[in-house]
Amino acid sequence: MPTVPAHDGTDLAYHVLGEGTPVTCLPGGPMQDSVYLGELGGLSAHRQLIMVDHRGTGQSATPEDAGSYRCDRLVDDVEALREHLGLDRLDLLAHSAAANLAVLYVARRPERVGKLALITPSTMAVGITVTGESRLATARLRKDEPWFGVAFAALEAIVAGNATDDSWKAIEPFFYGRWDAAAQAHQAAQDGHRNDEAAAAFGAEGAFDPEATRAALAAFDAPVLLLAGEVDLNSIPSVVAEFAELFPNAELVVQPGAGHFPWLDDADRFVARTATFLG
């Protein structure tokens, strides 16, 4: 397993899958290791995937300074990896919370990004919020599922501010296009793979300046793909569409029937669209 020293000396691990021109893949969580991404449904057959374990996750070292988990400070880790790989520009693929890191990297080093793929992205860095009612509306698309009643009641409790640990467990089916054995195994396998201390620091005060980031993205003219899942409760399509409008050269794709992990729900469709974009 290769590693690269970050600028503060923390060793960062990454995993190389496939062959060809590399695309650097940033996992979400926030601050979850890269194992849950798998091979992104077979995207490794089209591009070499550089799967990053963020500092303090997976096989990367734990930093001395816990403040370095803050999203804006992680930008330096992405740059250290680019330098280590000897690439003039990175093609970046970021999932979920890592979209925030990706756009902060773009804002700081736009000349170092070739193509940018944001998969079911979080929007904290650009100040776009998802309302509770919009999540409920997206959830209602699943009303014919056998698990819907219990899951929807739990979601209503969360939106009302009355969540319990059981509530968060009960809504897990909403994040997958099919709540089948494969989805349940994928969800169960994520336990213990997120650094909770790092996740708490990721969006700490000072991490984001939405106005400045929006201005930087408006000047970023490289190709951008934003892929939403039709039934994703986390990154609902209307919010991803609003995100796409911040870029001058963006393509929005809504994958039918997909949740938060679209490479699991329809690998062929996901890989075809993403590989075509990356080229």
Salt bridges, closest charged atoms under 4 A:
ASP8 OD2 - ARG55 NH1 2.81
ASP33 OD2 - HIS193 ND1 2.85
ASP53 OD2 - HIS15 NE2 2.89
ASP65 OD2 - ARG73 NH2 2.87
ASP72 OD1 - ARG70 NE 2.68
ASP76 OD1 - ARG108 NH1 3.30
ASP77 OD2 - ARG55 NE 2.70
GLU79 OE2 - ARG82 NH2 2.66
GLU79 OE1 - ARG109 NE 3.71
GLU83 OE1 - HIS7 NE2 3.38
ASP88 OD1 - ARG112 NH1 2.86
ASP91 OD2 - ARG47 NH2 2.86
GLU133 OE2 - ARG140 NH1 3.23
ASP144 OD1 - LYS143 NZ 3.80
GLU145 OE2 - ARG142 NH2 3.49
GLU172 OE1 - LYS169 NZ 3.45
ASP180 OD2 - ARG178 NE 3.38
ASP196 OD1 - ARG194 NE 3.28
ASP232 OD2 - HIS260 ND1 2.87
GLU251 OE2 - ARG273 NH1 2.80
ASP266 OD2 - ARG269 NE 3.40
